[in-house]
Amino acid sequence: MKNLKDTRRIGLGCMNLSHAYGPRPAEADAITFLNEALDLGYDHLDSAALYGFGNNESLLGKAVMHRRDEFYLASKCGMFKDETGQRSIDGHPDVIRQTCEDALRRLNTEVIDLYYLHRWDKRIPIEESVGAMADLVQQGKVRHLGLSEVSAETLGKAHREHRITALQTEYSLWSRNPEIAVLRACEELDITFVAFSPLARGYLSGELTDPNQLPENDIRRKMPRFSEEHYPKNLALLDPVKSIAADLGITPAQLTLAWVLNQTPTMVAIPGTTQLDHARDNLAAADIKLSDDVLDELDRAINLDTVSGPRYGKATLAEIDTELFDSEKD
């Protein structure tokens, strides 16, 4: 498999097998899950150097590389740990090259199909970071390049430096920033848009009723929309979503994934899960067709004006390059 456009429209985000959310599965269970996901038909796995500080790439290297021809492999550079062991955004060419070498070793593969710049390091011109990534393509270590969480303007600059295959950004009913400009830019440049967290980090599944039950190290505990101030308001927005899903005989997760895929034909979504039944349901969402009336009803229920709280706190928003709605600006 060589091209992202040849994959299914639902891929598997692998982050929560090693990073950010909890509880995380034991390694043996994660290995079993990844192979079962391939058996279900998943053919696009998405990892990053950041996830578990290399542990997620190592997990994939151990779990599924004996089935390397069955899936399209994506990973990311540009965000890892610094010399003190703290998370760091670094887009210097030498760091990108070393991160790729380390990733190939951890992944136990000779080539990464799609290599993203995880975050744009604003100290470095985007053309310089992408130029270093383009060298990796020339060397046969990477097949295609992608960017994550960048604006339409930055995407255009990068695309002029080297062909960008995919742009990855959070997108769901409650995270609409790509609608400002990036979705349109991807269509114009024939770039696949990859939606991460299309289920709003579990919110849209309807199963997370109390964020206080999350493990202490779960990143959602520090996200404004999951706070005690905002989450009860957001939870109330799910009532019509659950009602529509029940009427259609599908789950709220399937309904809201189908909404994402309906936004543009160039859309791919990469929900993450550690549960096989959820993985099966998510994959089936690609076959669900929604009427215009249902799409409109979902838009009215959960949107910029109804969601309570910003997507990230101010420090994290300052790190990313995506367009912001006026309500998110200082």
C-alpha positions as CSV (number, residue, x, y, z in Angstrom):
1,M,0.0,0.0,0.0
2,K,1.5,3.3,-1.1
3,N,-1.1,6.1,-1.0
4,L,-3.4,7.5,1.7
5,K,-6.2,7.8,-0.8
6,D,-6.2,4.0,-1.2
7,T,-7.0,3.4,2.4
8,R,-10.4,3.3,4.2
9,R,-11.8,6.6,5.3
10,I,-11.6,5.5,9.0
11,G,-8.0,4.9,10.3
12,L,-6.8,4.0,13.7
13,G,-5.3,6.7,15.9
14,C,-2.8,4.8,18.1
15,M,-2.0,7.5,20.7
16,N,-4.1,6.2,23.5
17,L,-2.4,2.8,23.5
18,S,0.6,4.6,25.0
19,H,-0.1,8.2,25.8
20,A,-2.4,10.9,27.1
21,Y,-5.5,9.0,28.1
22,G,-6.0,6.3,30.6
23,P,-6.1,3.6,31.7
24,R,-3.7,2.2,29.1
25,P,-3.6,-1.5,28.2
26,A,-0.7,-3.8,29.1
27,E,1.7,-4.3,26.2
28,A,0.5,-7.8,25.5
29,D,-3.1,-6.6,25.3
30,A,-2.1,-3.7,23.0
31,I,-0.3,-6.1,20.7
32,T,-3.4,-8.3,20.5
33,F,-5.7,-5.3,19.9
34,L,-3.6,-4.0,17.0
35,N,-3.6,-7.3,15.3
36,E,-7.3,-7.7,15.8
37,A,-7.8,-4.2,14.3
38,L,-5.9,-5.2,11.2
39,D,-8.1,-8.4,11.1
40,L,-11.2,-6.1,11.1
41,G,-9.9,-4.3,8.1
42,Y,-8.0,-1.2,9.5
43,D,-5.4,-0.3,7.0
44,H,-4.1,3.1,8.3
45,L,-2.3,3.3,11.6
46,D,-1.3,6.7,13.0
47,S,1.5,7.1,15.6
48,A,4.1,9.8,16.6
49,A,7.4,10.1,18.3
50,L,5.7,12.0,21.1
51,Y,3.3,9.2,22.1
52,G,4.8,7.7,25.1
53,F,8.1,9.3,24.1
54,G,8.7,6.7,21.5
55,N,6.9,3.8,23.2
56,N,4.0,3.9,20.8
57,E,6.3,3.6,17.8
58,S,8.1,0.7,19.6
59,L,4.8,-0.9,20.3
60,L,3.8,-0.9,16.6
61,G,7.3,-2.1,15.7
62,K,6.9,-5.1,17.9
63,A,3.2,-5.7,17.2
64,V,2.4,-5.5,13.5
65,M,5.5,-5.0,11.4
66,H,5.3,-8.7,10.3
67,R,2.1,-7.5,8.5
68,R,3.7,-4.4,7.1
69,D,2.2,-4.7,3.6
70,E,-1.4,-4.6,5.1
71,F,-1.4,-1.0,6.3
72,Y,-0.4,2.5,5.6
73,L,1.9,3.8,8.3
74,A,1.9,7.4,9.6
75,S,4.1,8.9,12.3
76,K,5.2,12.4,13.3
77,C,8.3,14.4,14.1
78,G,8.8,17.9,15.5
79,M,7.5,17.3,19.0
80,F,9.4,15.1,21.4
81,K,11.3,15.6,24.6
82,D,14.2,18.0,25.3
83,E,17.4,17.2,27.1
84,T,15.6,17.6,30.4
85,G,13.0,15.0,29.4
86,Q,10.2,17.6,29.0
87,R,7.9,17.7,26.0
88,S,9.4,20.1,23.4
89,I,8.5,21.5,20.0
90,D,11.6,21.5,17.8
91,G,11.6,21.8,14.0
92,H,15.4,22.2,13.4
93,P,16.4,20.1,10.4
94,D,19.0,18.1,12.4
95,V,16.4,17.2,15.0
96,I,13.9,16.1,12.3
97,R,16.5,13.9,10.7
98,Q,17.5,12.3,14.0
99,T,13.9,11.8,15.0
100,C,13.2,10.0,11.8
101,E,16.2,7.7,12.2
102,D,15.1,6.8,15.7
103,A,11.5,6.3,14.5
104,L,12.5,3.9,11.8
105,R,14.5,1.9,14.3
106,R,11.6,1.9,16.8
107,L,9.1,1.0,14.2
108,N,11.2,-1.8,12.8
109,T,10.7,-0.7,9.3
110,E,12.7,0.8,6.4
111,V,10.2,3.4,5.3
112,I,7.3,5.5,6.9
113,D,4.5,6.0,4.4
114,L,3.4,9.4,5.8
115,Y,5.5,11.6,8.0
116,Y,4.0,14.6,9.7
117,L,5.5,17.7,11.2
118,H,3.6,17.3,14.5
119,R,3.7,21.0,15.3
120,W,5.3,23.9,13.5
121,D,8.2,25.3,15.5
122,K,7.5,29.0,15.0
123,R,11.2,29.8,15.5
124,I,12.0,28.0,12.2
125,P,10.6,29.0,8.8
126,I,8.1,26.2,7.8
127,E,10.0,25.9,4.5
128,E,13.2,24.9,6.4
129,S,11.5,22.2,8.4
130,V,9.7,20.8,5.4
131,G,12.8,21.0,3.3
132,A,14.5,18.7,5.8
133,M,11.6,16.3,5.6
134,A,11.8,16.5,1.8
135,D,15.3,15.2,2.1
136,L,14.0,12.2,3.9
137,V,11.7,11.5,0.9
138,Q,14.7,11.8,-1.4
139,Q,16.6,9.3,0.8
140,G,13.7,6.8,0.6
141,K,13.1,6.9,4.4
142,V,9.7,8.6,4.0
143,R,7.2,8.3,1.2
144,H,4.8,11.3,1.8
145,L,4.8,14.4,3.9
146,G,2.1,15.8,6.2
147,L,1.5,18.7,8.6
148,S,-0.5,18.8,11.8
149,E,-2.3,21.8,13.4
150,V,-1.3,24.5,10.9
151,S,-3.1,27.4,9.2
152,A,-4.1,27.5,5.6
153,E,-1.3,30.1,5.0
154,T,1.4,27.9,6.5
155,L,0.0,24.9,4.6
156,G,0.4,26.9,1.4
157,K,4.0,27.9,2.1
158,A,4.9,24.3,3.0
159,H,3.2,22.9,-0.1
160,R,5.2,25.2,-2.3
161,E,8.4,23.8,-0.7
162,H,7.3,20.1,-1.2
163,R,4.1,18.3,-2.0
164,I,2.0,17.9,1.2
165,T,-0.1,14.8,1.1
166,A,-2.1,15.3,4.3
167,L,-3.1,17.9,6.8
168,Q,-4.1,16.6,10.3
169,T,-6.1,18.7,12.7
170,E,-8.7,18.1,15.4
171,Y,-12.1,18.2,13.8
172,S,-15.5,17.1,15.2
173,L,-18.9,18.5,15.9
174,W,-17.4,20.5,18.8
175,S,-14.1,21.5,17.2
176,R,-14.9,23.5,14.0
177,N,-11.8,25.6,13.5
178,P,-10.9,23.8,10.2
179,E,-14.1,25.3,8.7
180,I,-12.5,28.7,8.8
181,A,-10.0,28.1,6.0
182,V,-8.1,24.8,6.2
183,L,-10.8,22.5,4.8
184,R,-11.2,24.7,1.8
185,A,-7.4,24.9,1.3
186,C,-7.1,21.2,1.4
187,E,-9.7,20.8,-1.3
188,E,-8.1,23.4,-3.5
189,L,-4.6,21.8,-3.2
190,D,-5.9,18.2,-3.4
191,I,-4.6,17.4,0.1
192,T,-6.3,14.8,2.3
193,F,-7.7,16.2,5.5
194,V,-7.1,13.8,8.4
195,A,-9.4,14.5,11.4
196,F,-8.0,13.6,14.7
197,S,-10.2,13.3,17.8
198,P,-13.3,13.1,15.6
199,L,-15.2,11.8,18.7
200,A,-14.1,14.8,20.7
201,R,-11.8,12.8,23.0
202,G,-14.7,10.5,23.9
203,Y,-17.3,13.1,24.6
204,L,-19.3,12.4,21.5
205,S,-19.6,8.7,22.3
206,G,-21.9,9.7,25.2
207,E,-20.2,7.3,27.6
208,L,-18.1,9.8,29.5
209,T,-20.6,11.3,32.0
210,D,-18.1,12.4,34.7
211,P,-14.6,13.6,33.9
212,N,-13.7,13.3,37.6
213,Q,-13.6,9.6,37.1
214,L,-10.7,9.9,34.7
215,P,-7.2,8.9,35.9
216,E,-5.2,11.7,37.3
217,N,-2.7,11.7,34.4
218,D,-5.4,11.8,31.7
219,I,-4.9,15.0,29.6
220,R,-8.6,15.7,29.5
221,R,-8.5,16.8,33.2
222,K,-6.6,19.9,32.0
223,M,-8.8,20.7,29.0
224,P,-11.3,23.5,29.6
225,R,-14.3,21.7,28.0
226,F,-14.0,18.8,30.4
227,S,-13.9,21.0,33.5
228,E,-16.5,21.2,36.2
229,E,-17.5,24.6,34.8
230,H,-18.1,23.5,31.2
231,Y,-18.6,19.8,31.0
232,P,-22.2,19.6,32.4
233,K,-23.3,22.2,29.9
234,N,-21.6,20.2,27.1
235,L,-23.1,17.0,28.3
236,A,-26.6,18.4,27.9
237,L,-26.0,19.0,24.2
238,L,-25.8,15.3,23.6
239,D,-29.5,14.6,24.1
240,P,-30.5,15.3,20.5
241,V,-27.5,13.4,19.3
242,K,-28.4,10.3,21.3
243,S,-32.0,10.6,20.1
244,I,-31.0,10.8,16.4
245,A,-28.7,7.9,16.8
246,A,-31.4,5.8,18.4
247,D,-33.8,6.6,15.6
248,L,-31.3,5.5,13.0
249,G,-30.3,2.3,15.0
250,I,-26.6,3.4,15.3
251,T,-24.4,4.6,18.2
252,P,-23.8,8.2,18.9
253,A,-20.1,7.6,18.0
254,Q,-21.1,6.2,14.6
255,L,-23.4,9.1,14.0
256,T,-20.9,11.8,14.8
257,L,-18.1,10.0,12.8
258,A,-20.4,9.8,9.8
259,W,-21.0,13.6,10.2
260,V,-17.3,14.2,10.0
261,L,-16.9,12.1,6.8
262,N,-19.9,13.9,5.3
263,Q,-18.1,17.3,5.4
264,T,-15.9,16.8,2.4
265,P,-15.0,13.8,0.2
266,T,-11.3,14.3,0.9
267,M,-11.9,13.6,4.6
268,V,-10.3,10.7,6.6
269,A,-10.9,10.3,10.4
270,I,-8.6,8.5,12.8
271,P,-10.5,7.8,16.1
272,G,-8.5,6.1,18.8
273,T,-9.7,3.4,21.1
274,T,-8.4,0.4,23.0
275,Q,-11.6,-1.6,22.8
276,L,-12.3,-3.9,19.9
277,D,-16.1,-3.4,19.9
278,H,-15.6,0.3,19.6
279,A,-13.0,-0.2,16.8
280,R,-15.5,-2.4,14.9
281,D,-18.3,0.2,15.3
282,N,-16.0,3.1,14.3
283,L,-14.9,1.3,11.1
284,A,-18.6,0.7,10.1
285,A,-19.3,4.4,10.4
286,A,-17.8,5.0,7.0
287,D,-20.7,3.2,5.4
288,I,-23.4,5.3,7.1
289,K,-25.1,7.9,4.9
290,L,-26.8,10.8,6.6
291,S,-29.6,12.9,5.1
292,D,-29.3,16.7,4.8
293,D,-32.0,17.0,7.5
294,V,-29.9,14.9,10.0
295,L,-26.7,16.8,9.2
296,D,-28.5,20.1,9.8
297,E,-30.0,18.9,13.1
298,L,-26.6,17.8,14.3
299,D,-25.1,21.2,13.3
300,R,-27.8,23.0,15.3
301,A,-27.2,20.8,18.3
302,I,-23.4,21.1,18.7
303,N,-21.6,24.0,17.2
304,L,-19.4,27.0,18.0
305,D,-22.2,28.8,19.7
306,T,-23.5,26.0,21.8
307,V,-20.3,24.4,23.0
308,S,-19.0,25.6,26.4
309,G,-15.3,26.4,26.8
310,P,-12.3,26.7,24.5
311,R,-10.7,23.6,22.9
312,Y,-7.3,24.2,24.7
313,G,-6.0,26.4,27.5
314,K,-4.2,29.6,26.4
315,A,-0.7,28.1,26.7
316,T,-1.5,25.2,24.3
317,L,-3.4,27.5,21.9
318,A,-0.3,29.6,21.7
319,E,1.7,26.6,20.5
320,I,-0.5,25.8,17.5
321,D,-0.9,27.6,14.2
322,T,-4.5,26.9,13.3
323,E,-7.0,29.7,12.7
324,L,-9.0,30.6,15.7
325,F,-12.6,31.8,16.1
326,D,-12.9,35.3,17.7
327,S,-14.1,33.7,20.9
328,E,-10.8,31.9,21.3
329,K,-8.6,34.9,20.8
330,D,-7.1,37.0,23.6
